[in-house]
Amino acid sequence: MADKQFAMGDIKGMSSIQPFATGSSVVNIGQNERIISAAAGALLTTIGARRGSWLLATIGGYLAFRGASGFCPINQAVGRNTAEDSRIEPLEISRSITINKPRDEVYQYWRKLENLPKFMKHLQSVTQLDERRSHWVAPVPGTEKIDAIGNIEWDAEIIEEVENERLLWRSVSESTVDNAGEVRFQDAPPGRGTEVHVTIRYTPPAGQLGTAVAKLFQPAFRQMVKEDIRRFKRIMETGLIPSNEGPSGREPERINPALRQHLDQPQTHSRSPKSDKENAQNAII
């Protein structure tokens, strides 16, 4: 079965799962207030640095963040919202593909979350913190030389797991990126392996940081995820990890096992005295 796109409602339970709405994706400050806050923050940070005042620098940093992100914890606490539009639409991507491998084998490979960057090109790394929690790092395209924006990071937790059948996860509170997703594993018709159904939902952060991070969620990102799932299929079926893709986009070719065995054998060819003499002359030259 070729990979296909399917509706969020096709995945039981996924439609009711939402990433935590953290400060990273909530806007509750109006545009004028954000400009004033950012300007005041920059000024206080500069003055604090020059005077060696930790307090001024801290206040300035907070105001700068407040202006850049559009989020104010105090506003949230008192229920105040001066933003013209606080809605940020999430990006939802759903794919389905059949892999010619047993279901438990496919599940176990995905369940080891540190394997995900091997086929998901939009991820730089995933580090397993414990049985449920993990730390995710993703590069922001075009900002590799900007240390402050070059990567975005967030923690996620598995909130439901049925071994060999289903994984459901979402980002934890206070994450830079609000993320949720589900993978389902089902037996394909006899002899065809495993059907894998993947749904991923991202809500980028608000404000100027969100403008940079939104590069992850441009239309090309959908195609990237589609290719990620296909790459997962190739890894599972061929054992090839396409980590050395060149400028042409071609993946490294696999060497025929018989040829590989021949190449690995030690060479026992005898050399003639004439060959040794020629080699010595070449070495002198």
C-alpha positions as CSV (number, residue, x, y, z in Angstrom):
1,M,0.0,0.0,0.0
2,A,1.4,3.3,-1.0
3,D,1.6,6.0,1.6
4,K,-1.5,8.2,1.8
5,Q,-2.8,11.1,3.7
6,F,-5.8,10.6,6.1
7,A,-7.9,12.7,8.3
8,M,-7.1,13.3,12.0
9,G,-10.4,11.7,12.9
10,D,-9.3,8.4,11.4
11,I,-7.0,7.9,14.4
12,K,-9.0,7.0,17.4
13,G,-8.3,9.2,20.4
14,M,-5.9,11.5,18.6
15,S,-8.5,14.2,17.9
16,S,-9.0,14.7,21.7
17,I,-5.3,15.0,22.4
18,Q,-3.9,18.5,22.4
19,P,-0.4,19.7,23.2
20,F,-0.2,21.8,26.3
21,A,-1.0,25.4,25.5
22,T,2.1,27.0,27.0
23,G,3.4,30.5,27.0
24,S,5.3,29.7,23.9
25,S,2.2,29.6,21.7
26,V,-0.1,32.1,23.5
27,V,-0.2,35.8,22.7
28,N,-1.9,38.1,25.2
29,I,-0.1,41.4,24.6
30,G,-1.2,44.0,21.9
31,Q,1.2,45.2,19.2
32,N,1.9,48.7,20.7
33,E,2.5,47.2,24.1
34,R,4.9,44.7,22.7
35,I,6.9,47.4,20.9
36,I,7.2,49.5,24.1
37,S,8.1,46.4,26.2
38,A,10.8,45.3,23.7
39,A,12.3,48.8,23.5
40,A,12.3,49.2,27.3
41,G,13.8,45.8,27.7
42,A,16.7,46.6,25.4
43,L,17.4,49.8,27.2
44,L,17.3,48.4,30.7
45,T,19.5,45.4,29.6
46,T,22.1,47.8,28.2
47,I,22.1,50.0,31.2
48,G,22.3,47.0,33.5
49,A,25.2,45.6,31.6
50,R,27.1,48.9,31.7
51,R,26.5,49.5,35.4
52,G,27.0,45.9,36.4
53,S,23.4,45.8,37.8
54,W,22.1,42.2,37.8
55,L,18.6,43.5,38.7
56,L,18.3,45.9,35.8
57,A,19.6,43.3,33.4
58,T,17.1,40.7,34.6
59,I,14.2,43.1,34.3
60,G,15.4,44.2,30.9
61,G,15.7,40.6,29.7
62,Y,12.2,39.8,30.9
63,L,10.7,42.9,29.1
64,A,12.6,42.0,25.9
65,F,11.2,38.5,26.0
66,R,7.7,39.8,26.8
67,G,7.9,42.1,23.7
68,A,9.4,39.4,21.4
69,S,7.1,36.6,22.4
70,G,3.9,38.5,22.9
71,F,3.2,36.6,26.1
72,C,3.0,38.0,29.6
73,P,2.6,35.5,32.6
74,I,1.1,38.3,34.7
75,N,-1.6,38.9,32.1
76,Q,-2.3,35.2,32.0
77,A,-2.6,35.0,35.8
78,V,-5.1,37.9,36.0
79,G,-7.0,37.0,32.8
80,R,-5.9,40.1,30.9
81,N,-5.5,39.9,27.1
82,T,-4.8,43.0,25.0
83,A,-3.7,41.1,21.9
84,E,-5.6,41.8,18.6
85,D,-5.4,38.1,17.7
86,S,-4.2,35.4,20.0
87,R,-5.0,32.4,17.8
88,I,-2.2,30.3,16.3
89,E,-3.3,27.6,14.0
90,P,-1.6,24.2,14.6
91,L,-0.1,22.2,11.8
92,E,-1.4,18.7,11.4
93,I,0.3,16.0,9.3
94,S,-1.0,12.5,8.9
95,R,0.5,9.6,6.8
96,S,0.0,5.9,6.4
97,I,2.4,3.4,4.9
98,T,2.9,-0.4,4.8
99,I,6.2,-1.9,5.8
100,N,7.1,-5.5,4.9
101,K,8.3,-6.4,8.4
102,P,6.7,-8.0,11.5
103,R,4.7,-5.6,13.7
104,D,6.8,-6.1,16.8
105,E,10.0,-5.4,15.0
106,V,8.6,-2.1,13.5
107,Y,7.2,-1.1,16.8
108,Q,10.4,-1.7,18.7
109,Y,12.5,0.3,16.3
110,W,10.2,3.3,16.6
111,R,9.8,2.9,20.4
112,K,13.5,3.6,20.8
113,L,12.9,7.3,20.3
114,E,16.6,8.0,19.7
115,N,16.2,6.2,16.3
116,L,13.8,8.9,15.1
117,P,16.5,11.4,13.8
118,K,17.9,8.5,11.6
119,F,14.9,8.9,9.3
120,M,13.3,12.2,10.4
121,K,15.4,14.9,8.7
122,H,13.6,17.7,10.6
123,L,15.0,16.4,13.9
124,Q,18.6,16.8,15.0
125,S,18.4,14.5,18.1
126,V,16.1,12.8,20.5
127,T,17.4,11.9,23.9
128,Q,15.6,9.4,26.1
129,L,15.4,10.9,29.7
130,D,13.5,8.0,31.2
131,E,10.9,5.5,30.2
132,R,8.4,8.2,29.4
133,R,10.1,11.5,28.9
134,S,12.5,12.6,26.1
135,H,14.3,15.7,25.0
136,W,13.9,16.8,21.3
137,V,16.1,19.1,19.3
138,A,15.3,20.4,15.8
139,P,17.3,22.8,13.6
140,V,15.6,25.9,12.2
141,P,16.3,26.0,8.5
142,G,18.4,29.0,7.4
143,T,19.4,30.0,11.0
144,E,22.3,27.6,11.5
145,K,24.7,30.5,12.1
146,I,22.5,32.1,14.7
147,D,23.2,30.3,18.0
148,A,20.1,31.8,19.7
149,I,17.7,30.6,17.0
150,G,19.7,27.8,15.3
151,N,18.0,25.1,17.2
152,I,14.7,24.7,19.1
153,E,14.3,22.3,21.9
154,W,11.5,20.8,23.9
155,D,10.6,17.9,26.2
156,A,7.9,15.4,25.4
157,E,6.3,12.6,27.3
158,I,4.5,9.4,26.3
159,I,1.0,9.6,27.7
160,E,-0.3,6.3,26.4
161,E,1.4,3.1,25.1
162,V,0.0,-0.2,24.0
163,E,3.0,-2.4,23.1
164,N,3.2,-3.3,19.4
165,E,0.0,-1.3,18.8
166,R,0.1,2.4,19.7
167,L,2.2,5.3,21.0
168,L,0.7,8.6,21.9
169,W,2.9,11.5,23.1
170,R,2.8,15.3,23.6
171,S,5.2,18.0,24.7
172,V,5.3,18.9,28.4
173,S,4.3,22.3,29.7
174,E,6.6,25.3,29.1
175,S,8.0,23.8,26.0
176,T,9.2,26.0,23.2
177,V,7.1,24.1,20.7
178,D,3.8,22.6,21.5
179,N,3.7,19.1,19.9
180,A,1.6,16.0,20.0
181,G,1.5,12.8,17.9
182,E,0.4,9.3,17.6
183,V,1.8,6.2,15.8
184,R,-0.4,3.1,15.3
185,F,0.9,-0.3,14.2
186,Q,-1.5,-2.8,12.6
187,D,-1.0,-6.1,10.9
188,A,-1.3,-5.8,7.1
189,P,-3.0,-8.4,5.0
190,P,-1.2,-11.8,5.3
191,G,2.3,-11.6,3.9
192,R,2.4,-7.8,3.6
193,G,3.9,-6.9,7.0
194,T,2.7,-3.9,9.1
195,E,0.6,-0.9,8.4
196,V,2.0,2.2,10.2
197,H,-0.3,5.2,10.7
198,V,1.4,8.4,11.8
199,T,-0.1,11.7,12.9
200,I,1.9,14.7,14.1
201,R,0.6,18.0,15.3
202,Y,2.8,21.1,15.9
203,T,1.8,24.6,17.2
204,P,4.8,27.0,16.7
205,P,5.5,29.6,19.3
206,A,4.2,33.1,19.0
207,G,5.9,36.4,18.4
208,Q,9.2,37.0,16.6
209,L,10.6,33.6,17.8
210,G,7.6,32.0,16.2
211,T,8.4,33.7,12.9
212,A,11.7,32.0,12.8
213,V,10.5,28.7,14.1
214,A,7.6,28.8,11.6
215,K,10.2,28.0,8.9
216,L,9.9,24.4,10.2
217,F,6.2,24.4,9.3
218,Q,6.2,25.8,5.8
219,P,4.5,23.8,3.1
220,A,7.8,22.0,2.3
221,F,7.6,20.6,5.8
222,R,4.7,18.4,4.9
223,Q,6.7,16.9,2.0
224,M,9.6,16.5,4.4
225,V,7.5,14.4,6.8
226,K,6.2,12.4,3.9
227,E,9.8,11.6,2.9
228,D,10.6,10.8,6.5
229,I,8.0,8.1,6.6
230,R,9.2,6.6,3.3
231,R,12.8,6.7,4.7
232,F,11.6,4.8,7.8
233,K,10.1,2.1,5.4
234,R,13.5,1.8,3.6
235,I,15.4,1.5,6.8
236,M,13.1,-1.2,8.2
237,E,13.0,-3.2,4.9
238,T,16.7,-2.9,3.8
239,G,18.6,-2.1,7.0
240,L,20.2,0.9,5.3
241,I,20.5,4.1,7.3
242,P,20.6,6.9,4.7
243,S,23.0,9.1,6.7
244,N,25.4,10.1,3.9
245,E,23.1,11.6,1.3
246,G,25.1,13.7,-1.0
247,P,24.4,17.0,-2.9
248,S,22.5,15.0,-5.6
249,G,20.1,13.7,-3.0
250,R,21.0,10.1,-3.8
251,E,21.5,7.8,-0.9
252,P,24.5,5.6,-0.6
253,E,24.2,2.4,-2.6
254,R,24.2,-0.9,-0.9
255,I,27.0,-3.3,-1.8
256,N,26.0,-6.8,-3.0
257,P,26.7,-9.2,0.0
258,A,28.7,-11.6,-2.2
259,L,30.9,-8.7,-3.4
260,R,31.3,-7.4,0.2
261,Q,32.4,-10.8,1.4
262,H,35.0,-10.9,-1.5
263,L,36.3,-7.4,-0.7
264,D,36.6,-8.3,3.0
265,Q,38.8,-11.3,2.3
266,P,42.5,-10.8,2.8
267,Q,44.4,-10.6,-0.5
268,T,46.8,-13.5,-1.0
269,H,48.1,-12.8,-4.5
270,S,51.8,-13.7,-4.9
271,R,54.1,-11.0,-6.3
272,S,56.8,-11.7,-8.8
273,P,60.4,-10.4,-8.2
274,K,59.9,-8.1,-11.2
275,S,56.9,-6.5,-9.5
276,D,58.9,-6.0,-6.3
277,K,61.7,-4.3,-8.2
278,E,59.3,-2.0,-10.0
279,N,57.6,-1.0,-6.8
280,A,61.0,-0.2,-5.2
281,Q,61.9,2.0,-8.2
282,N,58.6,3.8,-8.0
283,A,59.1,4.4,-4.2
284,I,62.5,5.9,-4.9
285,I,61.0,8.2,-7.6
